[in-house]
C-alpha cells in the first residue's frame, strides 16, 4: 500500500470535525483547509487523498481546489503575502504597495524567495474593501496599509 501524504493528525482532526457537516460535500472545504494547513499547499496526491478520506470523486475535489484562490496549487514560502489589487484596493494604492513588496523582497508576484521565507501572490478582492488596501499574510489580514505600515508588519514577522 502506498504511503499517505497526510498525517495521522490530519485524519484525527478530520474525524473530529466531520460530524459538524451534513454531507461529505459540505466537509470538503474544511478538509482541504486542514490538508493545506498541514502541507502548505494542495498537490494532486493530496487532492486524491482528501477525495478518498471524505468519499468524494477526485474530479470534484480538483474543481473546488482550482476554483477557490485560498488553496495553494504550488508550494509557498513560510509567509504568503496575498496582495489584493482589485478595484477598492487599487484606488487606495495597492499597485504601489505590490511594487513596494516586490522590490523589498526581490521577487515578482507569483514567486517565492530563494530562502522560502516569502511568496507574493496578487489577489482578487479579499472581501475587506472598506479597509483597503489589504494584504493577507498567511491567516491574518493587514488593512489600511501603506508602504511604511507594511514594512512594519514584515519587520514584526518572526
Ligand atoms: S478590493 Fe481589495 S479587499 Fe476588496
Boltz pocket constraint, residues with backbone or C-beta under 6 A from the ligand:
constraints:
  - pocket:
      binder: B
      contacts: [[A, 84], [A, 85], [A, 86], [A, 87], [A, 88], [A, 89], [A, 90], [A, 124], [A, 125], [A, 126], [A, 127], [A, 128], [A, 129], [A, 132], [A, 133], [A, 134]]
      max_distance: 6.0
